[in-house]
Amino acid sequence: MALKKGDLVRAVREKLETSLEAKASDGRFSSYLFETQGEIVDVRGDYALVKFYVPTPNIWLRLDQLESAK
């Protein structure tokens, strides 16, 4: 099932921590990415803009680094 705008998701720790993005920047990720639900608010190509319901900015993540939170 393909993820789309409005879906509730969470990040997949194994895929995010070993990604090119993690290697190019600080590899320490906040626990809310993996433990709480976020909502996809936009999709562009292979990336989704995810809004987490914690006081942080939205974040772009690759679709393959996300899983459905349902």
N, C-alpha and C positions, 0 to 999 in steps of 0.2 A: 504494500500500500504506500503510495507516494504521499509525502507530507505536503501540506498546502497552508495557505493563509488561514488563520483562525484556529489551527490545530494546537493542542497543548502538548508540549515536548519537554524533555530534559536532555542534557548533554550525556554522551557516552564517554565515560572516563578514559577507557583504554584507547579510543580513537582520538580523543582530543589531546591527551598527554603525549602521544607519539606522533603528532601531526607536524607538518612543516611550520605551521604558525607557532606552535609551542617552542620549536627549536629556534625560531627567529626572534623570540621575545622571552619575557619572563615566563617560565614554565609552571609557576605556581598558580593554580586556579582556585578561586573561591568555592567553598563547598556548596553554595546555593545553586551553582550550575548543574550539579549532579543530584541534589537532594530535593529541590523544589521544582514546581512546574513553571514553565514559561509559555508565552503565546507567540506564535509566528505572526508578525504584523506585516511582513513584506517578503517576497521571494524574487530573487534576481539570479538567473542562471543556476549555479550550483550552491548558492548561498541563501540563507534565511536570516532576516532581522528578527531577533527574539527579544521580547519584552518580559523580563522577570518581575514578579510582584514584590520586589525588595527595592529599597532606595538606591538603585544603581542605574547607569545609562543602559540603553538597549545595546545589544551586541550582535555582530554578524558572525554566524557560524556556518560551516559547510553542512549541507543537508545530510551527508553521510556520517556526521558527528552527532546527529540528533536521533532520538527515538521517541515514539509516542508515549505520552505519560498516562494514557488511559489503561 
